Amino acid sequence: MVEGIENIEIVGTKEVIELVKDIKSNKELNNARRDKQDEFYTQLTDIEKELKNYKEYFKGKIVFCNCDDPQESNFWNYFKLNFEHIGLKKIISTHYDYEKPTYKLEYNGKELIKTDLLENGDFRSAECIELLKEADIIVTNPPFSLFREYVAQLMKYNKSFIIIGSLNAIGYKEIFPLLQKDKMWFGCSIHSGDREFRVPSHYPLNAAGFRIDTSGNKYIRIKGVRWFTNLDIKERHEDLILYKNYNENDYPEFDNYNAINVDKTKDIPIDYDGGMGVPITFMDKYNPDQFEILNANDHRKSENIPIKFHGLIKDKDGCVNGKNKYVRILIKRRVR
C-alpha cells in the first residue's frame, strides 16, 4: 500500500492503478519542492492589474489554475468574482499537498464542484495533465524552483498562459530561446521593483523585506518578478522611443562578440544597425516589430569563444576592454 492512499479503493482500470504508482515515484520531487519553500500567494491587486489586459481572450474559455489551492489562491478569487464579466466557460483549480491525495474545484458560473483526486495535485501528475489538456488558458504562479519544467510542459501541450516567474529565468538555457523565438514574452504590468507575496504560516521570515499583518498572515517581498505570457496585446507593439546617436566612445565593442555594449535600455542608439548587447530589463520594452533578438553564439569573434547554450552574452566572455559586464541580450534594430 502506498503511503497516503490507504482509504482509496482500487477498483478501476489499469490507468488508475498506474496513477497510484506514480505517487511513489514523484515523492522525491515533492520533497524537493517542499524543502525549497517557494510557495507564494500572489496579491489580488497584482493579478487584477495584469489580467485586465487580456479580457478578450477569456470569453467562452476554460481557465486552469494548476498551482493554486482554491482556499488560498487569489487567482481563483479573481476568476470567480469576474466570471460573468469576462465571460468564462469554466475555472478549474487543483489543491496541492506534499504527500497525500487532494482535490480539484470547478466552477461553471452556477455551481461549485469539488472532486477528490487520486494524487496530490502536483502539476506533473497524470490527473493534472489531463485537466491541462482540457483547459484553454493556464493562469497561475508556479513554483520558481520548477519554472523550467513548468514552462516545458506548457510548450509540450501548446497552451496559452499567463504566469509569474523570476526575471532571472531569462538566463535559463530552456527559457531564453523561447523569448528569442517569440514563443513567450513579458506581461505589461510589472516592469521594475519588487512584489509582495503571502507565504504559509510555517515559513521562516528571513527575507530582506517582510511583514506580519494584524491577522497574523506573513508576507515577503521578492525582487525581479515578472509576468510571462504568450497572449499578444497591443502594448507589446509600442515603439521604444530612441534619442541617442552612436559614437565609438560611448558604445565600445565587446572583446569577444561583434556587437556594441549598451548599459541602459534608454540609451540604445537610434542610428546603429549592428548587434547591440543590452541589459535583460530590455525585455520590459521589447517590441518584436522594432527589434530582433539574436543568438550571441552566432556573433562570436572567434570559434575559441565557448558556445553558450542560453544564447546570451554572459560571464567572463562578456567583457568590454577586459572588464566584465552584467548579462546582456544581443539585439538588432529591424529595418522598416
C-alpha positions in Angstrom: 0.0 0.0 0.0 1.4 3.4 -1.0 1.6 5.9 1.9 -1.2 8.4 2.0 -3.8 6.5 0.0 -4.9 3.8 2.4 -8.5 4.8 2.2 -8.7 4.7 -1.6 -10.2 1.5 -3.0 -8.6 0.5 -6.3 -11.4 -0.9 -8.4 -10.7 0.8 -11.7 -8.7 0.3 -14.9 -5.0 -0.2 -15.4 -4.6 3.6 -15.9 -6.0 4.3 -12.4 -3.6 1.8 -10.9 -0.7 3.5 -12.8 -1.8 6.8 -11.4 -1.4 5.5 -7.9 2.1 4.0 -8.7 3.2 7.5 -9.9 2.6 9.0 -6.4 5.6 7.0 -5.0 7.8 7.8 -8.0 7.1 11.6 -7.6 7.8 11.6 -3.8 11.4 12.8 -4.1 10.4 15.6 -6.4 7.6 16.6 -4.0 10.1 16.6 -1.1 12.4 18.8 -3.1 9.6 21.3 -3.7 8.7 21.4 0.0 12.4 21.9 1.0 12.8 24.9 -1.3 9.9 26.7 0.3 8.7 28.5 -2.8 5.0 28.5 -2.1 4.0 32.1 -2.6 0.4 33.5 -2.8 0.1 36.3 -5.3 -1.7 39.5 -4.2 -5.1 40.2 -5.8 -4.1 43.7 -6.8 -1.2 42.4 -8.9 -3.4 39.8 -10.5 -6.1 42.4 -11.4 -3.5 44.8 -12.9 -2.2 42.2 -15.3 -5.3 40.1 -16.2 -7.5 43.1 -17.1 -5.4 43.4 -20.3 -6.5 40.0 -21.6 -10.3 40.2 -21.2 -10.9 39.4 -24.9 -9.0 36.1 -24.6 -11.1 34.7 -21.7 -14.6 34.8 -23.3 -16.0 31.2 -23.6 -12.8 29.7 -22.3 -11.8 27.2 -19.6 -9.1 28.6 -17.3 -7.0 26.2 -15.2 -5.0 27.3 -12.1 -2.9 24.3 -11.6 -0.6 25.6 -8.9 -3.3 27.1 -6.7 -5.1 25.9 -3.6 -8.6 27.5 -4.2 -8.9 28.1 -0.4 -5.8 30.3 -0.6 -5.5 31.5 -4.2 -6.3 35.0 -5.3 -6.2 33.7 -8.9 -9.3 31.6 -8.1 -10.9 34.5 -6.3 -10.3 36.8 -9.3 -11.8 34.4 -11.8 -14.8 33.5 -9.6 -15.6 37.2 -8.9 -15.2 38.2 -12.5 -16.7 35.0 -14.1 -19.6 36.7 -15.9 -17.8 40.0 -16.6 -15.1 38.3 -18.6 -17.4 35.6 -20.0 -15.7 32.4 -18.8 -17.0 28.9 -19.5 -15.3 27.3 -16.5 -12.5 27.6 -14.0 -10.6 24.7 -12.5 -8.1 24.8 -9.6 -6.2 21.9 -8.0 -5.1 21.9 -4.4 -1.5 20.6 -3.8 -0.2 18.7 -0.8 3.3 17.4 -0.3 2.3 13.8 0.4 -1.4 13.0 0.4 -4.2 13.0 -2.2 -6.1 16.2 -2.5 -9.0 17.6 -4.7 -9.9 19.8 -7.6 -12.5 22.6 -7.5 -14.5 23.6 -10.6 -16.9 26.5 -11.1 -19.1 26.9 -14.2 -21.0 30.1 -13.2 -23.8 28.2 -11.5 -22.3 25.7 -9.1 -19.1 24.7 -7.4 -18.0 21.1 -7.9 -15.4 19.6 -5.6 -13.8 16.3 -6.7 -11.3 14.1 -4.9 -8.0 13.4 -6.7 -6.1 10.1 -6.5 -2.8 12.0 -6.3 -1.5 15.1 -4.6 -2.3 17.8 -7.1 1.2 18.2 -8.5 1.0 19.8 -11.9 3.2 17.0 -13.3 0.7 14.3 -12.2 -1.3 12.4 -14.8 -4.6 13.8 -13.4 -3.4 17.4 -13.6 -2.1 16.8 -17.1 -5.5 15.6 -18.2 -7.0 18.8 -16.8 -4.3 20.8 -18.6 -5.3 19.2 -21.9 -9.0 20.2 -21.3 -8.2 23.9 -20.5 -7.7 26.7 -22.9 -5.6 29.1 -20.8 -3.4 28.4 -17.8 -3.0 31.2 -15.2 -1.0 30.7 -12.0 2.1 31.4 -10.0 4.2 28.2 -10.5 7.0 27.3 -8.1 10.0 29.3 -9.1 12.3 26.3 -8.5 10.3 24.3 -11.1 9.9 27.1 -13.6 11.9 25.4 -16.4 9.9 22.2 -16.0 6.6 24.1 -15.8 7.1 26.1 -18.9 8.3 23.0 -20.8 5.0 21.3 -20.0 3.1 24.3 -21.3 5.1 24.2 -24.5 4.6 20.5 -24.9 0.8 20.8 -24.8 0.7 24.1 -26.8 -1.1 26.0 -24.1 -1.9 29.7 -23.8 -0.7 31.0 -20.5 -0.2 33.9 -18.1 2.2 33.0 -15.3 4.5 34.7 -12.8 8.2 34.0 -12.7 11.6 35.4 -11.8 13.4 37.8 -14.1 16.5 35.6 -13.7 14.6 32.9 -15.8 15.8 34.8 -18.8 19.2 33.3 -18.2 18.0 29.7 -18.3 19.0 27.8 -21.4 15.5 26.4 -21.6 13.8 29.8 -21.3 15.8 32.4 -23.3 15.3 30.6 -26.7 11.6 30.9 -26.2 11.9 34.6 -25.7 14.2 34.9 -28.7 11.8 33.0 -31.0 8.7 34.9 -29.7 7.1 31.9 -28.1 6.7 33.8 -24.9 7.3 37.3 -23.6 6.8 39.6 -20.6 3.4 40.8 -19.4 2.6 44.5 -19.2 2.0 45.4 -15.6 5.4 44.8 -13.9 8.5 46.5 -15.1 10.6 47.1 -12.0 10.8 46.9 -8.3 9.7 44.1 -6.0 6.3 42.5 -5.3 4.8 41.3 -2.0 3.6 37.7 -1.6 1.8 36.0 1.3 3.5 32.8 2.5 2.3 29.9 4.6 2.4 30.4 8.4 5.2 27.9 8.9 7.6 29.7 6.6 10.6 31.5 8.4 10.7 35.2 7.7 14.4 35.6 6.7 13.9 37.7 3.5 15.1 41.2 3.3 11.6 42.6 3.3 8.8 41.0 5.3 5.8 41.8 7.5 3.0 40.2 9.5 -0.5 41.7 9.3 -2.9 42.1 12.2 -4.4 38.7 11.4 -1.0 37.0 11.7 -0.6 36.5 8.0 3.1 36.5 6.8 4.3 38.4 3.7 7.6 38.7 2.0 8.8 41.0 -0.8 10.6 39.4 -3.8 12.7 41.4 -6.3 12.8 40.8 -10.1 9.4 39.3 -10.6 7.7 39.3 -14.0 4.6 38.1 -15.8 5.3 35.7 -18.6 2.7 35.0 -21.3 2.1 34.1 -25.0 -1.0 36.1 -25.4 -0.4 39.2 -27.5 -1.7 42.7 -26.6 -1.3 46.0 -28.4 1.1 47.4 -25.7 3.7 44.9 -26.7 3.9 46.6 -30.1 4.5 50.1 -29.0 7.9 51.5 -30.1 10.6 52.3 -27.7 11.4 56.0 -28.3 15.2 56.4 -29.0 17.0 59.7 -29.0 20.8 59.0 -28.7 23.3 58.8 -31.5 26.0 56.2 -31.9 29.7 57.0 -31.2 32.6 54.7 -30.5 33.5 56.2 -27.1 30.0 55.7 -25.6 29.4 52.4 -27.3 32.5 50.2 -27.3 32.6 46.7 -28.8 32.6 43.6 -26.7 36.0 41.9 -26.7 34.6 38.6 -27.9 31.5 39.5 -29.8 30.7 41.5 -32.9 28.4 43.9 -31.0 28.5 47.1 -29.1 27.7 47.4 -25.4 24.7 49.4 -24.2 24.5 49.9 -20.5 20.9 51.2 -20.3 17.9 50.4 -22.5 17.0 54.0 -22.8 20.5 54.6 -24.3 20.1 52.3 -27.3 21.3 54.4 -30.3 18.8 55.4 -32.9 21.3 55.2 -35.8 23.1 51.9 -35.2 22.1 48.9 -37.4 24.5 46.2 -36.0 24.3 43.9 -33.0 23.9 45.5 -29.6 24.3 43.9 -26.2 21.6 45.4 -23.9 20.5 44.7 -20.2 18.0 41.9 -19.6 15.5 44.5 -18.4 15.3 45.5 -22.1 12.6 42.8 -22.3 10.2 45.1 -20.5 10.3 47.4 -23.6 10.8 44.8 -26.3 8.7 45.3 -29.4 9.2 42.5 -31.9 8.3 44.8 -34.7 11.1 47.2 -33.8 13.9 44.8 -32.7 15.2 41.3 -33.4 16.6 39.2 -30.5 19.8 37.4 -31.7 21.7 34.4 -30.6 25.0 35.6 -29.3 26.8 32.4 -30.4 26.3 33.4 -34.0 28.2 36.7 -33.4 31.4 35.4 -31.7 34.6 36.9 -33.0 36.4 33.6 -32.7 35.5 30.0 -32.7 37.6 29.8 -29.5 34.9 31.6 -27.6 32.8 29.0 -25.8 29.3 28.3 -27.0 26.6 29.5 -24.5 23.6 27.2 -24.5 21.3 30.1 -23.4 22.5 32.3 -26.3 23.3 35.3 -24.1 26.4 37.4 -23.6 27.4 36.3 -20.2 30.2 35.6 -17.7 33.9 36.2 -18.3 33.4 36.0 -22.1 31.1 39.1 -22.0 33.9 41.6 -21.3 34.4 45.1 -22.7 38.1 46.2 -22.7 38.8 43.4 -20.2 36.0 44.4 -17.8 33.1 42.1 -17.1 29.6 43.3 -17.9 26.3 42.1 -16.5 24.3 39.7 -18.6 23.4 41.1 -22.0 20.8 40.2 -24.6 22.0 40.6 -28.1 19.6 42.6 -30.3 19.4 44.3 -33.7 17.1 47.0 -35.0 14.7 45.8 -37.6 14.7 47.6 -41.0 11.2 49.1 -41.7 
